[in-house]
Amino acid sequence: MTIVVKLAELSDYSSEYSLLGPLPMRVAESQVLPDRSLTELSSVVKPVIKMLAFLDHIFIYILPLFLSGAFLIRWYNSTPPTIIRKLPPSPPTLPVIGNLHQLGALVHQSFFSLARRYGDSLMLLHIGSVPSLVVSSTEAAREIMKTHDLAFASRPTTRMFRTISYDLKEITVAPYGEYWRQAKSILTLQLLSNKKVQSFDGLREKIIGDCLAKINQCFLSNKPADLSDLFSSLTNDVTCMATFGRTYNEGEIGMKFKKIMQDFSEVLGSFYFEDSIPQLAFVDRITGLSAKVDRVAVDFDEFLQNVVDETLSKKRNNPNPVSGDEHGVETFIDALLKIQKEDILGITIDADVIKALLLDAYVAGTDTSSSVLEWAMTELLLHRDCLEKVQGEIRAVLNGKKDITDSDVEKMKYLKCVIMEATRLHPPLPVLPPRVARHDAKVMGYDIAEGTRVYVNVYAIMRDPKVWDKPETFMPERFLESCIDFVRHNFELLTFGAGRRSCPGRIFAMAINEKVLANVLYRFDWALPQGVRPQDVDMNETFGLANHRKVPLLALGTPFHSPHNN
């Protein structure tokens, strides 16, 4: 006999808690079962179904735990163990902007103040989203620019730098590598070497003579000379002659060139949101800074292209002379075009490379030297004892001579001390161009991550009371018996930087600074304008391409007549 069993009464066990739906217990409305009693069937089937339902219920909770555990094990095996990094001291930051709110227009002074509170050697800031290491001591500078020089030998890659430097072909901002090495070698050998600097003596003397004539004209007109403007014009003319073979200081082209340089200086002194806070890049577009950066790049490119075209035209019309300038000196642009034609180097010297190197030579050689000259004269006018001492030295060395030679300048030890002390108190570049960590590094026990930007605050280093006696006081005498100078230093005097990314233009700059200052101090006696006391002189700074006086320096120059010439 068979028994027809309805399984509906068992269905509630089959559908509960299953991950994949009801358990596979659905059968036909009726099914023929072996010949046994319903009671016997129920006693066997029900416990089995209950057990399956229970296991299904437990599986719901176990599976997520199992999967999570498997994921964690896989993640742990594939991820290096977390390292607790030791970071330099840092002021508190704000979301998005980091420490930007703590930086003023004169960044070197902001760095200086913050370092006094948070880290007098190394301090970590976040300028927007960019970690930035501020270096404020000789020990830390030595670590960055000597011990770990190679690790910090490159420059940050920013949109602004790319735009204004022919896609990072300018030496100052070029990444560390073969191109940078070759380009720096070209600049050094063809413009900044001792031999090349000496070859520019004639044009330098002529331009200095023009400046002295303007000072004398001011005396004849009974008015003070604007030394800031005169020094700016002089260094501009010297650099233009050495670089381009002509000056750009008169007429319409002179006005256009001056406007380009003003805009270029403003752009470099601006904060570019896109490069530090990408989320706020729209601010650059709203303020017009993005458009201005693009326009300055185009304007400078057009100017430099005209310089190149003009030089090539002269060479086609008169190919025999060594140079197109009236002194018969091979200028930097002549040398670049010659190298391009001969194709003797391992890098491609195309039109953009030539213009980038011309830009580098001009910008680096103009503003920094005029800054040194105006601050040196400012300090001398405020310290009459130093002024009389340096003039006494110069006039004793020359002993009535009309012209000042390089050998004469070499004997003027106190003059050199005056220049070093002026740059110590007023460095033309208070913060050196930023470096970037090429890989992780350990500096003075701190962990510095790859990509960190590094700012060496030479303003702070050269006012460090641990290194300098009376650091805020103008005392040229401190260098008379010191082994510190622009060449031999232990990272105390960083006017020209140090290491691989140091400024290669020291010889070129000092030839201008020493010769100009010697002539100006030899041929004129100096005083502040009538009614102006030393304490009235505005010593505030403004920063663009270099650290200048905010207010132009005015002074009265009276021609000096040597008793030896009477």
C-alpha positions as CSV (number, residue, x, y, z in Angstrom):
1,M,0.0,0.0,0.0
2,T,1.2,3.4,-0.7
3,I,0.6,6.7,1.2
4,V,0.1,10.0,-0.5
5,V,1.8,12.7,1.6
6,K,1.2,16.4,1.3
7,L,4.4,18.3,2.0
8,A,2.9,21.8,2.5
9,E,3.2,21.4,6.2
10,L,6.9,21.2,5.9
11,S,7.4,24.2,3.6
12,D,8.0,26.7,6.3
13,Y,11.2,24.9,7.1
14,S,12.4,25.0,3.6
15,S,12.2,28.7,2.8
16,E,13.5,30.4,5.9
17,Y,17.0,32.0,6.0
18,S,18.3,30.6,2.8
19,L,20.9,32.7,1.0
20,L,20.0,31.3,-2.4
21,G,16.2,31.2,-1.9
22,P,14.1,28.4,-0.6
23,L,15.8,25.1,0.1
24,P,15.3,22.6,-2.7
25,M,12.3,20.9,-1.0
26,R,9.6,21.8,-3.5
27,V,8.0,18.7,-5.0
28,A,4.9,18.0,-6.8
29,E,1.6,18.5,-5.1
30,S,1.7,14.9,-4.3
31,Q,4.4,12.3,-4.4
32,V,4.5,8.6,-4.0
33,L,6.6,7.6,-1.0
34,P,7.8,4.3,0.3
35,D,5.2,2.4,2.3
36,R,5.6,3.8,5.8
37,S,3.6,5.7,8.3
38,L,3.4,9.5,8.2
39,T,4.6,9.6,11.8
40,E,7.7,7.7,10.9
41,L,8.4,10.1,8.0
42,S,8.0,13.2,10.1
43,S,10.3,11.9,12.8
44,V,13.1,11.5,10.2
45,V,12.6,14.4,7.9
46,K,11.8,17.2,10.3
47,P,15.2,17.1,12.2
48,V,17.1,17.1,9.0
49,I,15.3,20.1,7.7
50,K,15.7,21.9,11.0
51,M,19.4,21.2,10.9
52,L,19.8,22.6,7.3
53,A,17.8,25.7,8.2
54,F,20.0,26.2,11.3
55,L,23.2,25.9,9.2
56,D,21.8,28.3,6.6
57,H,21.0,30.8,9.4
58,I,24.5,30.5,10.8
59,F,26.1,30.9,7.3
60,I,24.6,34.3,6.9
61,Y,26.7,35.6,9.8
62,I,29.8,33.5,9.2
63,L,30.2,34.4,5.5
64,P,30.8,38.2,5.9
65,L,33.3,37.5,8.7
66,F,35.1,35.0,6.5
67,L,35.2,37.3,3.6
68,S,36.4,40.2,5.8
69,G,39.1,38.1,7.3
70,A,40.3,36.9,3.9
71,F,40.4,40.5,2.6
72,L,42.4,41.7,5.7
73,I,44.9,38.9,5.4
74,R,45.4,39.7,1.7
75,W,45.7,43.4,2.4
76,Y,48.2,42.8,5.2
77,N,50.3,40.6,3.0
78,S,50.4,43.0,0.1
79,T,50.9,46.2,2.1
80,P,54.3,47.1,3.7
81,P,54.1,47.6,7.4
82,T,53.2,51.1,8.5
83,I,56.2,53.2,9.5
84,I,55.7,55.9,12.1
85,R,57.5,58.9,10.5
86,K,59.3,61.5,12.5
87,L,58.4,64.9,11.0
88,P,59.9,68.3,11.6
89,P,58.0,70.7,14.0
90,S,55.0,72.3,12.3
91,P,52.5,75.0,13.2
92,P,48.8,74.0,13.1
93,T,47.2,73.9,9.7
94,L,43.8,74.8,8.3
95,P,41.8,72.6,5.9
96,V,42.6,73.1,2.2
97,I,44.9,76.1,2.7
98,G,47.3,74.6,5.2
99,N,49.6,77.3,6.6
100,L,48.9,79.7,3.8
101,H,47.1,82.2,6.1
102,Q,50.4,82.6,8.1
103,L,52.4,83.8,5.1
104,G,52.6,87.5,4.2
105,A,53.8,89.3,1.1
106,L,57.4,89.1,2.3
107,V,57.6,85.3,2.6
108,H,61.2,85.3,4.0
109,Q,60.1,87.4,7.0
110,S,57.1,85.2,7.6
111,F,59.3,82.1,7.5
112,F,61.7,83.8,9.9
113,S,59.0,84.6,12.4
114,L,57.4,81.1,12.2
115,A,60.8,79.4,12.6
116,R,61.5,81.3,15.8
117,R,58.3,79.7,17.3
118,Y,58.2,76.2,15.7
119,G,61.6,75.2,14.4
120,D,64.8,77.3,14.2
121,S,66.5,74.7,12.0
122,L,63.8,72.8,10.1
123,M,60.1,73.5,10.0
124,L,57.4,71.7,8.0
125,L,54.7,73.9,6.5
126,H,51.8,72.9,4.2
127,I,51.3,75.6,1.6
128,G,48.0,74.5,0.4
129,S,48.3,70.7,-0.2
130,V,52.1,70.9,-0.8
131,P,54.4,69.8,2.1
132,S,57.1,72.5,2.3
133,L,60.3,72.2,4.4
134,V,61.7,75.6,5.6
135,V,65.5,75.6,6.3
136,S,66.7,78.3,8.7
137,S,70.1,77.3,10.1
138,T,73.6,76.7,8.8
139,E,73.5,73.1,10.0
140,A,70.3,72.4,8.1
141,A,71.5,74.2,5.0
142,R,74.6,72.0,5.0
143,E,72.5,68.9,5.2
144,I,70.3,69.9,2.3
145,M,72.9,71.4,0.0
146,K,75.9,69.2,0.8
147,T,75.1,66.0,2.6
148,H,71.9,65.3,0.7
149,D,72.6,67.6,-2.2
150,L,71.7,65.0,-4.9
151,A,68.5,64.1,-3.2
152,F,67.4,67.7,-3.3
153,A,69.0,68.7,-6.6
154,S,65.8,69.1,-8.6
155,R,63.1,71.8,-8.9
156,P,59.3,71.6,-8.5
157,T,57.3,71.1,-11.7
158,T,54.6,73.8,-11.7
159,R,52.2,75.1,-14.3
160,M,53.6,78.6,-13.9
161,F,57.2,77.5,-14.3
162,R,56.3,75.5,-17.4
163,T,54.5,78.4,-19.0
164,I,57.2,81.1,-18.5
165,S,60.3,79.0,-18.9
166,Y,59.7,77.3,-22.3
167,D,58.5,74.1,-20.7
168,L,61.2,74.0,-18.0
169,K,64.1,74.6,-20.4
170,E,65.3,77.6,-18.4
171,I,68.2,76.5,-16.1
172,T,66.9,78.0,-12.9
173,V,63.8,75.8,-13.0
174,A,64.9,72.8,-15.1
175,P,64.7,69.4,-13.4
176,Y,68.0,67.8,-12.4
177,G,69.3,65.7,-15.3
178,E,71.4,65.7,-18.4
179,Y,69.7,68.7,-20.1
180,W,70.2,70.8,-17.0
181,R,73.9,69.8,-16.8
182,Q,74.6,70.6,-20.4
183,A,72.6,73.9,-20.4
184,K,74.4,75.1,-17.2
185,S,77.7,74.3,-18.8
186,I,76.9,76.4,-21.8
187,L,75.8,79.3,-19.7
188,T,78.9,79.1,-17.5
189,L,81.5,78.8,-20.3
190,Q,79.9,81.2,-22.8
191,L,78.9,84.0,-20.4
192,L,79.9,83.6,-16.8
193,S,83.5,82.2,-16.9
194,N,86.4,84.4,-15.7
195,K,87.7,84.7,-19.3
196,K,84.3,85.8,-20.6
197,V,83.7,88.3,-17.8
198,Q,87.1,89.9,-18.5
199,S,86.2,90.2,-22.1
200,F,83.3,92.4,-21.2
201,D,85.5,95.0,-19.4
202,G,85.3,97.5,-22.1
203,L,81.5,97.6,-22.4
204,R,81.3,97.6,-18.6
205,E,83.5,100.6,-18.3
206,K,81.5,102.6,-20.9
207,I,78.2,101.9,-19.1
208,I,79.7,102.8,-15.7
209,G,81.0,106.0,-17.2
210,D,77.5,106.9,-18.5
211,C,76.1,106.3,-15.0
212,L,78.7,108.6,-13.4
213,A,77.8,111.3,-16.0
214,K,74.2,111.1,-14.9
215,I,75.1,111.5,-11.3
216,N,77.2,114.5,-12.1
217,Q,74.3,116.0,-14.1
218,C,72.1,115.6,-11.0
219,F,74.8,117.5,-9.0
220,L,74.8,120.3,-11.6
221,S,71.0,120.5,-11.4
222,N,71.2,120.7,-7.6
223,K,69.0,117.7,-7.1
224,P,69.6,114.3,-5.5
225,A,70.3,111.3,-7.7
226,D,67.8,108.4,-7.7
227,L,70.4,105.6,-7.1
228,S,67.8,102.9,-7.3
229,D,66.9,103.8,-10.8
230,L,70.5,104.5,-11.9
231,F,71.7,101.1,-10.6
232,S,68.8,99.3,-12.2
233,S,69.5,100.9,-15.6
234,L,73.3,100.3,-15.3
235,T,73.0,96.6,-14.5
236,N,70.3,96.2,-17.1
237,D,72.6,97.7,-19.8
238,V,75.6,95.6,-18.8
239,T,73.6,92.4,-18.9
240,C,71.9,93.3,-22.2
241,M,75.2,94.1,-23.8
242,A,76.8,90.9,-22.7
243,T,73.8,88.8,-23.5
244,F,72.2,90.4,-26.6
245,G,74.9,92.7,-27.9
246,R,72.8,95.9,-27.5
247,T,70.8,97.8,-24.9
248,Y,67.0,98.2,-24.6
249,N,66.6,101.3,-22.6
250,E,65.4,104.0,-24.9
251,G,62.5,104.8,-27.2
252,E,59.4,102.6,-27.8
253,I,61.3,99.3,-27.6
254,G,62.8,100.4,-24.3
255,M,59.4,101.2,-22.8
256,K,58.0,97.9,-24.1
257,F,60.9,95.9,-22.6
258,K,60.5,97.7,-19.2
259,K,56.8,96.8,-19.2
260,I,57.6,93.2,-20.0
261,M,60.1,93.0,-17.1
262,Q,57.6,94.6,-14.7
263,D,54.9,92.1,-15.6
264,F,57.4,89.3,-15.4
265,S,58.4,90.4,-11.9
266,E,54.8,90.7,-10.7
267,V,54.0,87.2,-12.0
268,L,56.9,85.6,-10.2
269,G,55.9,87.4,-7.0
270,S,52.3,86.2,-7.2
271,F,50.8,83.2,-5.5
272,Y,49.5,80.7,-8.1
273,F,46.7,78.6,-6.6
274,E,46.8,75.9,-9.3
275,D,50.3,75.0,-8.2
276,S,49.6,74.6,-4.5
277,I,45.8,74.2,-4.0
278,P,44.4,72.6,-7.2
279,Q,40.9,72.7,-5.8
280,L,41.1,76.5,-6.0
281,A,42.6,76.8,-9.4
282,F,39.5,78.7,-10.6
283,V,40.7,81.6,-8.4
284,D,43.6,82.2,-10.8
285,R,41.2,82.5,-13.7
286,I,38.8,84.8,-11.8
287,T,41.6,87.2,-10.8
288,G,43.1,87.1,-14.3
289,L,46.5,85.7,-13.1
290,S,46.3,82.7,-15.4
291,A,45.7,85.0,-18.4
292,K,48.5,87.3,-17.2
293,V,51.0,84.4,-16.9
294,D,50.2,83.3,-20.5
295,R,50.4,86.9,-21.8
296,V,53.8,87.5,-20.1
297,A,55.1,84.3,-21.6
298,V,54.0,85.3,-25.1
299,D,55.3,88.9,-24.8
300,F,58.7,87.7,-23.6
301,D,58.9,85.1,-26.3
302,E,58.1,87.7,-29.0
303,F,60.8,90.0,-27.6
304,L,63.4,87.3,-27.5
305,Q,62.5,86.0,-31.0
306,N,63.0,89.6,-32.3
307,V,66.5,89.6,-30.6
308,V,67.4,86.3,-32.3
309,D,66.0,87.5,-35.7
310,E,67.9,90.8,-35.5
311,T,71.2,89.0,-34.6
312,L,70.8,86.5,-37.5
313,S,70.0,89.4,-39.9
314,K,73.2,91.1,-38.9
315,K,75.2,88.0,-39.4
316,R,73.7,87.5,-42.9
317,N,74.6,91.0,-43.9
318,N,78.0,91.0,-42.4
319,P,79.2,87.4,-41.6
320,N,82.8,88.1,-40.9
321,P,82.9,90.0,-37.5
322,V,83.0,87.9,-34.4
323,S,80.1,89.9,-32.9
324,G,77.5,92.4,-33.8
325,D,78.3,94.7,-30.9
326,E,80.6,97.7,-31.3
327,H,83.3,96.3,-28.9
328,G,84.0,93.2,-31.0
329,V,83.1,90.9,-28.1
330,E,81.4,87.6,-28.7
331,T,78.1,88.0,-26.8
332,F,76.1,85.2,-25.3
333,I,73.6,85.1,-28.2
334,D,76.5,84.9,-30.7
335,A,77.9,81.9,-28.8
336,L,74.5,80.1,-28.7
337,L,73.9,80.5,-32.4
338,K,77.4,79.2,-33.1
339,I,76.8,76.2,-30.9
340,Q,73.5,75.5,-32.6
341,K,75.1,75.7,-36.1
342,E,78.0,73.4,-35.2
343,D,75.8,70.9,-33.4
344,I,78.6,69.8,-31.1
345,L,76.8,69.1,-27.9
346,G,74.7,66.1,-26.7
347,I,71.5,68.2,-26.5
348,T,69.3,69.7,-29.2
349,I,69.8,73.5,-29.3
350,D,66.5,74.5,-30.8
351,A,64.9,78.0,-30.9
352,D,63.2,77.5,-27.5
353,V,66.4,76.4,-25.8
354,I,68.2,79.5,-27.1
355,K,65.4,81.8,-25.9
356,A,65.3,80.0,-22.5
357,L,69.0,80.5,-22.0
358,L,68.8,84.1,-23.0
359,L,66.0,84.6,-20.6
360,D,68.0,82.9,-17.8
361,A,71.1,85.0,-18.4
362,Y,69.2,88.3,-18.5
363,V,66.9,87.8,-15.5
364,A,69.6,86.3,-13.3
365,G,72.1,89.1,-14.1
366,T,70.0,92.2,-13.7
367,D,67.8,92.6,-10.7
368,T,70.1,90.8,-8.2
369,S,73.1,93.1,-8.9
370,S,71.1,96.3,-8.7
371,S,69.6,95.1,-5.4
372,V,73.1,94.6,-3.9
373,L,74.2,98.1,-5.0
374,E,71.2,100.0,-3.7
375,W,71.3,98.3,-0.3
376,A,75.1,98.7,0.0
377,M,74.7,102.5,-0.6
378,T,71.8,102.6,1.8
379,E,73.7,101.1,4.6
380,L,76.8,103.3,3.9
381,L,74.6,106.5,4.0
382,L,73.2,105.4,7.4
383,H,76.7,104.6,8.8
384,R,79.0,107.5,8.1
385,D,82.0,105.9,9.8
386,C,81.8,103.0,7.4
387,L,81.3,105.3,4.4
388,E,84.4,107.3,5.3
389,K,86.4,104.2,5.9
390,V,85.7,102.6,2.6
391,Q,86.2,105.8,0.7
392,G,89.5,106.3,2.5
393,E,90.6,102.8,1.4
394,I,89.6,103.3,-2.3
395,R,91.3,106.7,-2.6
396,A,94.4,105.5,-0.9
397,V,94.7,102.5,-3.3
398,L,94.1,104.7,-6.4
399,N,96.3,107.6,-5.2
400,G,94.9,110.0,-7.7
401,K,94.6,107.6,-10.7
402,K,91.9,108.3,-13.2
403,D,90.8,104.8,-14.0
404,I,90.1,101.8,-11.7
405,T,91.5,98.5,-12.8
406,D,90.7,95.0,-11.7
407,S,94.1,94.8,-9.9
408,D,93.1,98.0,-8.0
409,V,89.8,96.4,-6.9
410,E,91.6,93.3,-5.6
411,K,93.4,95.5,-3.1
412,M,90.2,97.0,-1.7
413,K,89.5,94.6,1.1
414,Y,87.1,96.7,3.1
415,L,85.1,97.4,-0.1
416,K,84.6,93.6,-0.4
417,C,83.6,93.5,3.2
418,V,81.0,96.2,2.7
419,I,79.4,94.2,-0.2
420,M,79.4,90.9,1.8
421,E,77.8,92.7,4.8
422,A,75.2,94.3,2.6
423,T,74.2,91.0,1.1
424,R,74.2,89.4,4.6
425,L,71.6,91.9,5.8
426,H,69.8,92.3,2.5
427,P,70.2,89.1,0.4
428,P,69.0,89.8,-3.2
429,L,67.3,86.4,-3.0
430,P,66.1,86.1,0.7
431,V,64.7,82.6,0.0
432,L,66.6,80.5,-2.6
433,P,64.6,79.1,-5.5
434,P,62.7,76.0,-4.2
435,R,64.2,72.6,-4.4
436,V,62.2,69.3,-4.3
437,A,63.0,66.0,-2.7
438,R,63.6,63.4,-5.5
439,H,63.1,60.6,-3.0
440,D,62.5,60.0,0.7
441,A,65.4,61.3,2.8
442,K,66.4,61.5,6.5
443,V,67.5,65.0,7.4
444,M,68.7,65.8,10.9
445,G,66.8,62.9,12.2
446,Y,63.5,63.9,10.4
447,D,61.8,62.0,7.7
448,I,61.4,64.1,4.5
449,A,59.0,62.5,2.0
450,E,59.5,62.5,-1.8
451,G,58.0,65.5,-3.4
452,T,58.5,67.8,-0.5
453,R,59.4,71.3,-1.6
454,V,62.4,72.8,0.2
455,Y,62.9,76.5,0.9
456,V,66.3,77.7,2.2
457,N,65.7,80.9,4.0
458,V,69.1,82.6,3.7
459,Y,67.6,85.7,5.3
460,A,67.2,83.8,8.6
461,I,70.5,82.0,8.3
462,M,72.4,85.2,7.7
463,R,70.8,86.8,10.8
464,D,71.2,83.8,13.1
465,P,72.6,85.1,16.5
466,K,74.2,81.7,17.0
467,V,76.5,82.4,14.1
468,W,76.7,86.2,13.8
469,D,77.7,88.7,16.5
470,K,75.1,91.5,16.6
471,P,73.3,90.1,13.6
472,E,71.0,93.1,13.0
473,T,73.9,95.6,12.9
474,F,75.8,96.6,9.8
475,M,79.4,95.8,10.6
476,P,81.6,95.2,7.5
477,E,84.6,94.7,9.9
478,R,83.3,91.3,10.9
479,F,84.7,89.9,7.6
480,L,88.2,91.5,7.8
481,E,89.7,88.7,9.9
482,S,87.1,86.1,8.9
483,C,87.6,83.0,6.7
484,I,84.0,83.5,5.5
485,D,83.5,84.9,2.0
486,F,81.5,84.2,-1.1
487,V,83.7,81.2,-2.0
488,R,85.0,79.8,1.3
489,H,82.1,79.3,3.7
490,N,80.5,76.8,6.0
491,F,77.0,77.7,4.8
492,E,76.9,81.0,6.8
493,L,77.0,83.3,3.8
494,L,74.7,82.0,1.2
495,T,74.2,84.9,-1.2
496,F,74.9,82.7,-4.2
497,G,73.5,79.5,-2.7
498,A,75.5,76.3,-2.5
499,G,75.7,72.8,-4.0
500,R,74.7,71.7,-7.4
501,R,72.0,74.3,-7.7
502,S,74.1,77.3,-6.6
503,C,74.1,80.4,-8.8
504,P,76.9,80.2,-11.4
505,G,77.0,83.9,-11.9
506,R,79.1,84.9,-8.9
507,I,82.1,86.1,-11.0
508,F,79.9,88.1,-13.4
509,A,77.9,89.7,-10.5
510,M,80.9,90.7,-8.4
511,A,82.7,92.2,-11.4
512,I,79.7,94.6,-11.7
513,N,79.2,95.2,-8.0
514,E,82.8,95.9,-7.0
515,K,83.6,98.0,-10.1
516,V,80.4,100.2,-9.8
517,L,80.7,100.7,-6.1
518,A,84.4,101.6,-6.3
519,N,83.7,104.2,-9.0
520,V,80.7,105.7,-7.3
521,L,82.5,106.0,-4.0
522,Y,85.8,107.2,-5.5
523,R,84.4,110.0,-7.7
524,F,81.7,111.4,-5.4
525,D,81.2,112.3,-1.8
526,W,77.8,111.2,-0.6
527,A,75.1,112.5,1.8
528,L,71.4,112.1,2.4
529,P,69.1,114.8,0.8
530,Q,68.9,118.0,2.8
531,G,66.6,117.6,5.8
532,V,66.5,113.8,5.7
533,R,67.9,112.2,8.9
534,P,69.2,108.6,9.0
535,Q,66.2,107.5,11.1
536,D,63.9,108.9,8.4
537,V,65.1,106.6,5.7
538,D,62.5,104.0,4.8
539,M,64.1,100.5,5.1
540,N,61.0,98.5,4.0
541,E,61.5,95.9,1.3
542,T,59.5,94.8,-1.7
543,F,60.1,91.6,-3.5
544,G,59.8,90.7,-7.2
545,L,62.7,89.2,-9.1
546,A,64.9,90.3,-6.2
547,N,64.7,92.0,-2.8
548,H,64.6,95.7,-3.4
549,R,63.9,98.8,-1.4
550,K,60.2,99.7,-1.3
551,V,61.1,103.4,-1.6
552,P,63.8,104.5,-4.1
553,L,67.1,105.6,-2.6
554,L,67.8,109.3,-3.1
555,A,71.2,110.7,-2.3
556,L,73.3,113.8,-3.0
557,G,76.6,113.2,-4.8
558,T,79.2,115.9,-4.8
559,P,82.2,115.4,-7.2
560,F,85.4,114.5,-5.4
561,H,88.6,116.3,-6.6
562,S,91.7,114.4,-5.7
563,P,94.5,116.6,-4.3
564,H,96.9,114.6,-6.5
565,N,95.3,116.0,-9.6
566,N,95.7,119.7,-8.5
